């Protein structure tokens, strides 16, 4: 049987993550994607001229995604803003359903594992949307975490998605592209000769 070889760039829907520092304009940028519908989990799109669905809890978010899988209503991009609030909604939904007060009540580490397993069902639904021809964009907040690479003597701080340690890798693996928005930092030498970073107003997308 001969190989069916393809060449060139395939025009396919994109599964993307956009995260960054507070107030940098993530939601505004998301609204510039092709024919976007924002599933607003934190009610932060009110000052943006966009189409939106207000999602107050996990079931309303999940139900909206299922409905869009059956009928996209002419939209080309589905935006969840924000994905970390969606994770919090899922946690609250789990705790209420199981009669728990916190994830620790499930037993050592079991609550976080169950949260990640349940979150994976959301990513499966998003995969169906992408296969159906829709772009999917997850907007998230950033947090600063310490990392210690094995090939370096000292660790350093870096920006990461504001998700739990078990869920963040799932989201990264799901995405075709991960975008990070921040203000450009310039190195300035002070009067004492020490070099310091100074944030500016110029925004940059990595």
LUMVEXZA-525507 format. One record per residue (C-alpha): residue number from 1; residue in one letter; x, y, z. Coordinates in nm, 4 decimals, always signed. Example, Ala and Ser with C-alpha at 12.3 -4.5 7.8 and 13.67 -1.06 7.14 Angstrom:
2
<node 1, A, <+1.2300, -0.4500, +0.7800>>
<node 2, S, <+1.3670, -0.1060, +0.7140>>
end
This chain:
206
<node 1, X, <+0.0000, +0.0000, +0.0000>>
<node 2, X, <+0.1438, +0.3348, -0.1027>>
<node 3, X, <+0.1905, +0.6206, +0.1389>>
<node 4, X, <-0.0412, +0.9180, +0.1043>>
<node 5, X, <+0.2100, +1.2006, +0.1533>>
<node 6, X, <+0.0924, +1.5562, +0.2118>>
<node 7, X, <+0.2998, +1.8716, +0.1805>>
<node 8, X, <+0.2536, +2.2319, +0.2808>>
<node 9, X, <+0.0582, +2.4005, +0.5570>>
<node 10, X, <-0.2853, +2.2615, +0.6418>>
<node 11, X, <-0.5491, +2.5215, +0.7201>>
<node 12, X, <-0.7004, +2.3768, +1.0368>>
<node 13, X, <-0.8726, +2.5176, +1.3479>>
<node 14, X, <-0.6395, +2.6108, +1.6330>>
<node 15, X, <-0.6520, +2.5101, +1.9985>>
<node 16, X, <-0.4805, +2.7970, +2.1811>>
<node 17, X, <-0.4037, +2.9276, +2.5280>>
<node 18, X, <-0.3534, +3.2983, +2.6011>>
<node 19, X, <-0.2356, +3.3996, +2.9467>>
<node 20, X, <-0.0578, +3.6984, +3.0947>>
<node 21, X, <-0.0311, +3.9610, +3.3629>>
<node 22, X, <-0.3292, +4.1472, +3.5048>>
<node 23, X, <-0.4872, +4.4224, +3.2958>>
<node 24, X, <-0.2711, +4.3711, +2.9895>>
<node 25, X, <-0.5696, +4.3194, +2.7584>>
<node 26, X, <-0.6111, +3.9431, +2.7243>>
<node 27, X, <-0.9898, +3.9580, +2.6897>>
<node 28, X, <-0.9686, +4.2467, +2.4433>>
<node 29, X, <-0.7234, +4.0509, +2.2300>>
<node 30, X, <-0.9433, +3.7411, +2.2497>>
<node 31, X, <-1.2333, +3.9452, +2.1115>>
<node 32, X, <-1.0253, +4.0085, +1.7963>>
<node 33, X, <-1.0167, +3.6407, +1.7008>>
<node 34, X, <-1.2352, +3.5308, +1.4050>>
<node 35, X, <-1.6072, +3.5639, +1.4943>>
<node 36, X, <-1.5585, +3.4991, +1.8655>>
<node 37, X, <-1.8121, +3.3939, +2.1270>>
<node 38, X, <-1.6853, +3.4510, +2.4810>>
<node 39, X, <-1.8006, +3.2095, +2.7502>>
<node 40, X, <-1.7565, +3.4548, +3.0352>>
<node 41, X, <-1.6829, +3.2718, +3.3590>>
<node 42, X, <-1.5618, +3.5750, +3.5547>>
<node 43, X, <-1.7979, +3.8350, +3.4093>>
<node 44, X, <-1.5122, +4.0505, +3.2827>>
<node 45, X, <-1.6191, +4.1123, +2.9223>>
<node 46, X, <-1.8808, +4.3775, +2.9954>>
<node 47, X, <-1.6672, +4.6632, +2.8621>>
<node 48, X, <-1.5808, +4.4799, +2.5404>>
<node 49, X, <-1.7954, +4.4921, +2.2281>>
<node 50, X, <-1.8415, +4.1189, +2.1807>>
<node 51, X, <-2.0852, +3.8292, +2.1799>>
<node 52, X, <-2.0881, +3.6534, +2.5164>>
<node 53, X, <-2.2579, +3.3890, +2.7248>>
<node 54, X, <-2.2464, +3.4460, +3.0984>>
<node 55, X, <-2.1486, +3.1235, +3.2741>>
<node 56, X, <-2.2153, +3.1331, +3.6476>>
<node 57, X, <-2.1174, +2.7763, +3.7331>>
<node 58, X, <-1.9606, +2.4614, +3.5944>>
<node 59, X, <-2.2793, +2.3137, +3.4522>>
<node 60, X, <-2.3708, +2.6300, +3.2628>>
<node 61, X, <-2.0224, +2.6382, +3.1082>>
<node 62, X, <-2.0231, +2.2690, +3.0219>>
<node 63, X, <-2.3768, +2.2902, +2.8857>>
<node 64, X, <-2.2869, +2.5870, +2.6643>>
<node 65, X, <-1.9999, +2.3897, +2.5113>>
<node 66, X, <-2.2236, +2.0902, +2.4427>>
<node 67, X, <-2.4815, +2.3174, +2.2777>>
<node 68, X, <-2.2144, +2.4794, +2.0592>>
<node 69, X, <-2.0950, +2.1369, +1.9538>>
<node 70, X, <-2.4396, +2.0769, +1.8075>>
<node 71, X, <-2.4827, +2.4259, +1.6599>>
<node 72, X, <-2.2016, +2.6831, +1.6454>>
<node 73, X, <-2.4557, +2.9526, +1.5469>>
<node 74, X, <-2.2149, +3.1063, +1.2978>>
<node 75, X, <-1.9290, +3.1632, +1.5421>>
<node 76, X, <-1.5771, +3.0607, +1.4437>>
<node 77, X, <-1.3912, +3.0951, +1.7765>>
<node 78, X, <-1.5062, +2.9771, +2.1187>>
<node 79, X, <-1.3321, +3.1617, +2.4019>>
<node 80, X, <-1.3353, +3.0538, +2.7674>>
<node 81, X, <-1.2462, +3.3562, +2.9790>>
<node 82, X, <-1.1002, +3.2545, +3.2065>>
<node 83, X, <-0.9863, +2.8939, +3.2276>>
<node 84, X, <-0.8637, +2.9267, +3.5879>>
<node 85, X, <-1.2100, +3.0467, +3.6954>>
<node 86, X, <-1.3514, +2.7462, +3.5084>>
<node 87, X, <-1.1237, +2.5213, +3.7131>>
<node 88, X, <-1.2529, +2.6856, +4.0324>>
<node 89, X, <-1.6099, +2.6264, +3.9144>>
<node 90, X, <-1.5337, +2.2585, +3.8604>>
<node 91, X, <-1.3794, +2.2312, +4.2071>>
<node 92, X, <-1.6876, +2.3895, +4.3665>>
<node 93, X, <-1.9138, +2.1601, +4.1626>>
<node 94, X, <-1.7222, +1.8528, +4.2756>>
<node 95, X, <-1.7221, +1.9519, +4.6416>>
<node 96, X, <-2.0949, +2.0230, +4.6430>>
<node 97, X, <-2.1788, +1.7013, +4.4569>>
<node 98, X, <-1.9641, +1.4849, +4.6855>>
<node 99, X, <-2.0478, +1.6653, +5.0099>>
<node 100, X, <-1.6891, +1.7744, +5.0738>>
<node 101, X, <-1.5566, +2.1000, +5.2158>>
<node 102, X, <-1.2178, +2.0938, +5.0437>>
<node 103, X, <-1.0114, +1.8800, +4.8065>>
<node 104, X, <-0.8145, +1.7520, +5.1047>>
<node 105, X, <-1.1303, +1.5786, +5.2308>>
<node 106, X, <-1.0952, +1.3210, +4.9520>>
<node 107, X, <-0.7743, +1.1908, +5.1030>>
<node 108, X, <-0.4082, +1.2639, +5.0407>>
<node 109, X, <-0.3748, +1.3884, +4.6828>>
<node 110, X, <-0.6949, +1.2171, +4.5668>>
<node 111, X, <-0.8964, +1.5386, +4.5380>>
<node 112, X, <-0.6464, +1.7004, +4.3012>>
<node 113, X, <-0.6280, +1.3826, +4.0926>>
<node 114, X, <-1.0073, +1.3703, +4.0630>>
<node 115, X, <-1.0156, +1.7401, +3.9687>>
<node 116, X, <-0.7674, +1.6761, +3.6882>>
<node 117, X, <-0.9661, +1.3747, +3.5663>>
<node 118, X, <-1.2873, +1.5765, +3.5570>>
<node 119, X, <-1.1123, +1.8662, +3.3865>>
<node 120, X, <-0.9918, +1.6287, +3.1165>>
<node 121, X, <-1.3571, +1.5743, +3.0191>>
<node 122, X, <-1.3801, +1.9464, +2.9395>>
<node 123, X, <-1.0723, +1.9240, +2.7171>>
<node 124, X, <-1.2311, +1.6285, +2.5354>>
<node 125, X, <-1.5365, +1.8418, +2.4593>>
<node 126, X, <-1.3087, +2.1204, +2.3344>>
<node 127, X, <-1.1320, +1.8691, +2.1077>>
<node 128, X, <-1.4692, +1.7872, +1.9545>>
<node 129, X, <-1.5260, +2.1568, +1.8823>>
<node 130, X, <-1.1873, +2.1823, +1.7115>>
<node 131, X, <-1.2554, +1.8714, +1.5055>>
<node 132, X, <-1.5878, +2.0312, +1.4138>>
<node 133, X, <-1.4064, +2.3301, +1.2606>>
<node 134, X, <-1.4013, +2.5810, +1.5484>>
<node 135, X, <-1.1035, +2.7633, +1.6920>>
<node 136, X, <-1.0878, +2.7345, +2.0707>>
<node 137, X, <-0.9067, +2.9894, +2.2881>>
<node 138, X, <-0.8549, +2.9512, +2.6624>>
<node 139, X, <-0.7756, +3.2785, +2.8386>>
<node 140, X, <-0.5931, +3.2515, +3.1693>>
<node 141, X, <-0.4266, +3.4530, +3.4408>>
<node 142, X, <-0.0606, +3.4167, +3.5259>>
<node 143, X, <+0.1178, +3.3496, +3.8519>>
<node 144, X, <+0.4848, +3.3513, +3.9484>>
<node 145, X, <+0.6338, +3.0154, +4.0435>>
<node 146, X, <+0.9816, +2.9022, +4.1355>>
<node 147, X, <+1.1495, +2.6519, +3.9050>>
<node 148, X, <+1.4750, +2.4629, +3.9538>>
<node 149, X, <+1.6007, +2.3031, +3.6281>>
<node 150, X, <+1.8288, +2.0027, +3.6882>>
<node 151, X, <+2.1038, +2.1509, +3.4702>>
<node 152, X, <+2.1262, +2.4780, +3.6673>>
<node 153, X, <+2.2814, +2.5412, +4.0081>>
<node 154, X, <+2.0182, +2.7947, +4.1094>>
<node 155, X, <+1.6468, +2.8176, +4.0425>>
<node 156, X, <+1.4581, +3.1210, +3.9191>>
<node 157, X, <+1.1075, +3.2677, +3.9137>>
<node 158, X, <+0.8951, +3.2360, +3.6012>>
<node 159, X, <+0.5403, +3.3098, +3.4902>>
<node 160, X, <+0.3080, +3.0109, +3.4775>>
<node 161, X, <-0.0607, +2.9470, +3.4127>>
<node 162, X, <-0.2644, +3.0055, +3.7273>>
<node 163, X, <-0.3896, +2.6479, +3.7417>>
<node 164, X, <-0.3317, +2.3639, +3.9850>>
<node 165, X, <-0.0198, +2.1533, +3.9431>>
<node 166, X, <-0.2210, +1.8601, +3.8051>>
<node 167, X, <-0.4398, +2.0565, +3.5605>>
<node 168, X, <-0.1800, +2.2932, +3.4097>>
<node 169, X, <+0.0123, +2.0170, +3.2233>>
<node 170, X, <-0.3124, +1.8872, +3.0716>>
<node 171, X, <-0.3957, +2.2310, +2.9314>>
<node 172, X, <-0.0440, +2.2808, +2.7947>>
<node 173, X, <-0.0448, +1.9427, +2.6249>>
<node 174, X, <-0.3905, +2.0099, +2.4772>>
<node 175, X, <-0.2902, +2.3401, +2.3157>>
<node 176, X, <-0.1445, +2.3797, +1.9677>>
<node 177, X, <-0.0026, +2.7168, +2.0669>>
<node 178, X, <+0.0554, +2.8909, +2.4012>>
<node 179, X, <+0.0716, +3.2714, +2.4040>>
<node 180, X, <+0.2027, +3.4793, +2.6929>>
<node 181, X, <+0.1293, +3.8539, +2.7118>>
<node 182, X, <+0.3466, +4.0843, +2.9203>>
<node 183, X, <+0.4954, +4.4321, +2.9319>>
<node 184, X, <+0.8429, +4.4651, +2.7836>>
<node 185, X, <+1.1040, +4.5005, +3.0574>>
<node 186, X, <+1.4102, +4.7157, +3.0010>>
<node 187, X, <+1.7383, +4.6815, +3.1872>>
<node 188, X, <+1.8483, +5.0126, +3.3387>>
<node 189, X, <+2.1768, +5.0785, +3.5174>>
<node 190, X, <+2.1341, +5.2807, +3.8353>>
<node 191, X, <+2.3630, +5.5379, +3.9919>>
<node 192, X, <+2.5157, +5.2630, +4.2056>>
<node 193, X, <+2.6104, +5.0664, +3.8966>>
<node 194, X, <+2.3584, +4.7906, +3.9585>>
<node 195, X, <+2.1363, +4.6809, +3.6702>>
<node 196, X, <+1.7632, +4.6593, +3.7382>>
<node 197, X, <+1.4621, +4.5676, +3.5326>>
<node 198, X, <+1.2112, +4.8433, +3.4650>>
<node 199, X, <+0.8698, +4.7692, +3.3236>>
<node 200, X, <+0.7328, +4.9865, +3.0478>>
<node 201, X, <+0.3986, +5.0363, +2.8734>>
<node 202, X, <+0.4864, +4.8466, +2.5582>>
<node 203, X, <+0.3035, +4.5160, +2.5389>>
<node 204, X, <+0.4583, +4.2104, +2.3848>>
<node 205, X, <+0.3223, +3.8654, +2.2990>>
<node 206, X, <+0.5521, +3.5668, +2.3358>>
end
